[in-house]
Amino acid sequence: MRTLQQRNIALCIVLSVVTCGIYALYWFVCLTDDTNTAAGVEGTSGVLALVLTLITCGIYGFYWAYKCGEKLDQGRMNRGLPAANSGVLYLILYLLGGIIAYALIQNELNRLAE
């Protein structure tokens, strides 16, 4: 089974900006796969989630952000931590700017990887 990889959030943001969003697509795939690993579920793969987001002109991304919150809550509960009910927060932040939601999701994944 995959292990969670800690990533430097600031570096991911800088790379996303410098590459005009190309790194953000890779980061999206990694976040999806890592949230599945954290929750211990076989959810939608990162590549499929990216394809669905592109095909639906970003609409699937809203669902993705909410589900990431649910999966992270499941991952917290699997580790004996209280759930944060963060799905709605990630959805709202994804509406305001996806990179903000990415950063917070990565921050939570970094905590779970410790």
Backbone as CSV, one residue per row, in Angstrom:
resi,resn,N_x,N_y,N_z,CA_x,CA_y,CA_z,C_x,C_y,C_z
1,MET,0.842,-1.180,0.000,0.000,0.000,0.000,0.888,1.244,0.000
2,ARG,0.408,2.291,-0.621,1.160,3.545,-0.707,1.311,4.171,0.669
3,THR,2.381,4.920,0.826,2.561,5.713,2.032,2.353,7.176,1.676
4,LEU,1.926,7.941,2.647,1.710,9.363,2.417,3.049,10.077,2.315
5,GLN,3.157,10.950,1.354,4.389,11.709,1.163,4.155,13.152,1.601
6,GLN,5.035,13.643,2.453,4.937,15.043,2.859,5.496,15.918,1.744
7,ARG,4.806,17.008,1.464,5.244,17.944,0.432,5.356,19.337,1.029
8,ASN,6.302,20.100,0.523,6.477,21.488,0.930,5.406,22.321,0.234
9,ILE,4.481,22.865,0.998,3.333,23.580,0.431,3.774,24.817,-0.327
10,ALA,4.694,25.587,0.240,5.154,26.809,-0.428,5.798,26.477,-1.771
11,LEU,6.597,25.426,-1.814,7.241,25.029,-3.062,6.203,24.595,-4.097
12,CYS,5.193,23.869,-3.656,4.134,23.437,-4.575,3.394,24.637,-5.168
13,ILE,3.130,25.650,-4.347,2.446,26.847,-4.832,3.332,27.589,-5.833
14,VAL,4.609,27.752,-5.495,5.531,28.451,-6.393,5.653,27.704,-7.724
15,LEU,5.803,26.394,-7.670,5.901,25.611,-8.902,4.615,25.701,-9.728
16,SER,3.480,25.751,-9.058,2.211,25.881,-9.772,2.136,27.206,-10.515
17,VAL,2.614,28.263,-9.883,2.589,29.587,-10.512,3.616,29.666,-11.637
18,VAL,4.836,29.207,-11.368,5.926,29.304,-12.349,5.615,28.487,-13.607
19,THR,4.979,27.342,-13.450,4.668,26.485,-14.595,3.302,26.791,-15.200
20,CYS,2.715,27.907,-14.813,1.409,28.333,-15.339,0.322,27.281,-15.120
21,GLY,0.367,26.615,-13.986,-0.675,25.678,-13.609,-0.414,24.229,-13.955
22,ILE,0.644,23.956,-14.689,0.911,22.562,-15.065,1.244,21.733,-13.835
23,TYR,2.067,22.281,-12.933,2.389,21.544,-11.709,1.136,21.372,-10.851
24,ALA,0.218,22.324,-10.893,-1.019,22.215,-10.116,-1.828,20.992,-10.551
25,LEU,-1.780,20.650,-11.824,-2.480,19.455,-12.304,-1.854,18.195,-11.695
26,TYR,-0.524,18.161,-11.677,0.176,17.038,-11.050,-0.143,16.979,-9.555
27,TRP,-0.143,18.134,-8.914,-0.431,18.222,-7.477,-1.839,17.718,-7.196
28,PHE,-2.790,18.063,-8.061,-4.176,17.606,-7.948,-4.224,16.077,-7.938
29,VAL,-3.501,15.463,-8.869,-3.466,13.994,-8.952,-2.873,13.408,-7.675
30,CYS,-1.772,13.999,-7.199,-1.135,13.500,-5.975,-2.050,13.659,-4.759
31,LEU,-2.728,14.785,-4.661,-3.648,15.009,-3.539,-4.764,13.968,-3.535
32,THR,-5.281,13.686,-4.714,-6.365,12.706,-4.814,-5.894,11.332,-4.363
33,ASP,-4.754,10.908,-4.865,-4.226,9.594,-4.493,-3.873,9.538,-3.006
34,ASP,-3.304,10.618,-2.484,-2.925,10.638,-1.070,-4.143,10.653,-0.142
35,THR,-5.211,11.335,-0.520,-6.417,11.314,0.331,-7.041,9.923,0.333
36,ASN,-6.988,9.241,-0.805,-7.479,7.861,-0.841,-6.651,6.986,0.087
37,THR,-5.332,7.170,0.067,-4.438,6.393,0.924,-4.699,6.704,2.394
38,ALA,-4.853,7.982,2.723,-5.084,8.385,4.111,-6.373,7.786,4.655
39,ALA,-7.400,7.736,3.811,-8.683,7.202,4.253,-8.725,5.678,4.197
40,GLY,-7.772,5.074,3.501,-7.767,3.620,3.371,-8.862,3.113,2.460
41,VAL,-9.200,3.895,1.434,-10.256,3.503,0.495,-9.691,3.447,-0.915
42,GLU,-10.360,2.717,-1.759,-10.027,2.668,-3.179,-10.993,3.590,-3.903
43,GLY,-10.762,4.876,-3.779,-11.630,5.859,-4.423,-11.194,6.120,-5.852
44,THR,-11.751,7.160,-6.415,-11.398,7.576,-7.760,-9.912,7.913,-7.812
45,SER,-9.211,7.385,-8.798,-7.774,7.655,-8.903,-7.550,9.117,-9.259
46,GLY,-6.344,9.574,-9.017,-6.013,10.955,-9.290,-6.132,11.313,-10.761
47,VAL,-5.688,10.418,-11.617,-5.751,10.682,-13.056,-7.199,10.750,-13.522
48,LEU,-8.023,9.819,-13.055,-9.434,9.837,-13.440,-10.131,11.091,-12.918
49,ALA,-9.823,11.498,-11.689,-10.413,12.716,-11.140,-10.014,13.933,-11.969
50,LEU,-8.770,13.975,-12.422,-8.314,15.083,-13.258,-9.041,15.088,-14.592
51,VAL,-9.168,13.922,-15.203,-9.872,13.825,-16.485,-11.330,14.254,-16.326
52,LEU,-11.979,13.789,-15.271,-13.375,14.176,-15.038,-13.510,15.680,-14.806
53,THR,-12.555,16.271,-14.106,-12.590,17.709,-13.872,-12.418,18.464,-15.178
54,LEU,-11.513,18.014,-16.032,-11.299,18.684,-17.311,-12.498,18.521,-18.238
55,ILE,-13.058,17.314,-18.279,-14.204,17.053,-19.165,-15.425,17.872,-18.752
56,THR,-15.622,18.030,-17.442,-16.804,18.762,-16.956,-16.530,20.254,-16.777
57,CYS,-15.426,20.727,-17.336,-15.053,22.149,-17.251,-14.964,22.626,-15.802
58,GLY,-14.467,21.776,-14.939,-14.226,22.143,-13.552,-15.331,21.798,-12.577
59,ILE,-16.477,21.388,-13.046,-17.604,21.104,-12.149,-17.292,19.930,-11.226
60,TYR,-16.646,18.899,-11.753,-16.293,17.756,-10.911,-15.352,18.181,-9.789
61,GLY,-14.585,19.209,-10.007,-13.658,19.699,-9.000,-14.343,20.099,-7.705
62,PHE,-15.550,20.618,-7.795,-16.294,20.988,-6.583,-16.626,19.745,-5.760
63,TYR,-17.089,18.704,-6.441,-17.371,17.436,-5.783,-16.085,16.857,-5.203
64,TRP,-14.997,16.953,-5.975,-13.694,16.454,-5.541,-13.262,17.114,-4.237
65,ALA,-13.397,18.430,-4.171,-12.973,19.167,-2.975,-13.771,18.706,-1.753
66,TYR,-15.064,18.542,-1.905,-15.905,18.090,-0.789,-15.516,16.680,-0.358
67,LYS,-15.319,15.794,-1.334,-14.960,14.412,-1.011,-13.581,14.325,-0.363
68,CYS,-12.658,15.208,-0.733,-11.345,15.224,-0.079,-11.514,15.495,1.406
69,GLY,-12.405,16.402,1.749,-12.671,16.681,3.162,-13.195,15.457,3.883
70,GLU,-14.120,14.745,3.246,-14.662,13.535,3.859,-13.577,12.463,4.022
71,LYS,-12.743,12.307,3.009,-11.682,11.293,3.084,-10.654,11.650,4.149
72,LEU,-10.336,12.928,4.272,-9.396,13.343,5.313,-9.993,13.130,6.699
73,ASP,-11.292,13.371,6.835,-11.951,13.088,8.112,-11.882,11.601,8.434
74,GLN,-12.073,10.761,7.423,-11.976,9.308,7.618,-10.551,8.933,8.019
75,GLY,-9.571,9.548,7.369,-8.174,9.294,7.716,-7.851,9.712,9.143
76,ARG,-8.420,10.838,9.587,-8.218,11.282,10.970,-8.837,10.276,11.939
77,MET,-10.055,9.825,11.636,-10.720,8.869,12.518,-9.964,7.537,12.549
78,ASN,-9.388,7.122,11.410,-8.596,5.891,11.362,-7.383,5.966,12.277
79,ARG,-6.908,7.179,12.527,-5.733,7.383,13.378,-6.112,7.773,14.803
80,GLY,-7.398,7.684,15.123,-7.861,7.991,16.472,-7.986,9.471,16.766
81,LEU,-8.017,10.301,15.723,-8.175,11.745,15.895,-9.619,12.140,15.612
82,PRO,-10.087,13.245,16.177,-11.459,13.666,15.902,-11.609,14.182,14.471
83,ALA,-12.767,13.954,13.907,-13.054,14.444,12.553,-13.266,15.955,12.601
84,ALA,-12.870,16.619,11.532,-12.970,18.073,11.488,-14.136,18.556,10.635
85,ASN,-14.823,17.655,9.935,-15.924,18.029,9.044,-15.512,19.166,8.105
86,SER,-14.440,18.948,7.371,-13.849,20.005,6.560,-14.274,19.986,5.095
87,GLY,-15.160,19.119,4.713,-15.595,19.041,3.319,-16.177,20.336,2.803
88,VAL,-17.025,20.973,3.593,-17.653,22.229,3.173,-16.604,23.338,3.070
89,LEU,-15.657,23.362,3.997,-14.590,24.355,3.958,-13.788,24.229,2.665
90,TYR,-13.391,23.015,2.305,-12.625,22.810,1.083,-13.444,23.173,-0.151
91,LEU,-14.727,22.892,-0.126,-15.593,23.255,-1.243,-15.632,24.769,-1.426
92,ILE,-15.830,25.506,-0.342,-15.886,26.970,-0.421,-14.547,27.533,-0.880
93,LEU,-13.454,27.021,-0.335,-12.139,27.506,-0.732,-11.815,27.148,-2.178
94,TYR,-12.310,26.020,-2.635,-12.112,25.642,-4.037,-12.861,26.608,-4.944
95,LEU,-14.031,27.063,-4.499,-14.787,28.059,-5.265,-14.023,29.379,-5.361
96,LEU,-13.348,29.758,-4.290,-12.616,31.026,-4.247,-11.287,30.952,-4.987
97,GLY,-10.709,29.810,-5.021,-9.424,29.609,-5.694,-8.896,28.251,-5.326
98,GLY,-8.744,27.387,-6.290,-8.374,26.002,-6.026,-7.075,25.837,-5.276
99,ILE,-6.123,26.719,-5.512,-4.804,26.565,-4.897,-4.868,26.679,-3.379
100,ILE,-5.823,27.461,-2.870,-5.988,27.603,-1.414,-6.458,26.274,-0.832
101,ALA,-7.420,25.654,-1.495,-7.910,24.356,-1.039,-6.803,23.309,-1.137
102,TYR,-6.026,23.345,-2.214,-4.913,22.407,-2.367,-3.951,22.526,-1.188
103,ALA,-3.624,23.766,-0.828,-2.661,24.000,0.251,-3.180,23.459,1.581
104,LEU,-4.449,23.688,1.878,-5.004,23.194,3.142,-5.133,21.673,3.157
105,ILE,-5.497,21.098,2.028,-5.569,19.638,1.944,-4.178,19.045,2.137
106,GLN,-3.170,19.654,1.496,-1.798,19.162,1.649,-1.323,19.314,3.093
107,ASN,-1.693,20.408,3.729,-1.317,20.607,5.124,-1.885,19.489,6.008
108,GLU,-3.125,19.135,5.789,-3.738,18.059,6.565,-3.077,16.724,6.238
109,LEU,-2.747,16.484,4.970,-2.054,15.249,4.604,-0.673,15.180,5.251
110,ASN,0.015,16.322,5.311,1.326,16.347,5.964,1.193,15.977,7.435
111,ARG,0.143,16.464,8.090,-0.084,16.099,9.506,-0.351,14.621,9.676
112,LEU,-1.148,14.055,8.764,-1.481,12.630,8.852,-0.277,11.747,8.524
113,ALA,0.660,12.265,7.740,1.838,11.488,7.368,2.858,11.391,8.487
114,GLU,2.759,12.259,9.488,3.730,12.254,10.587,3.596,11.032,11.456
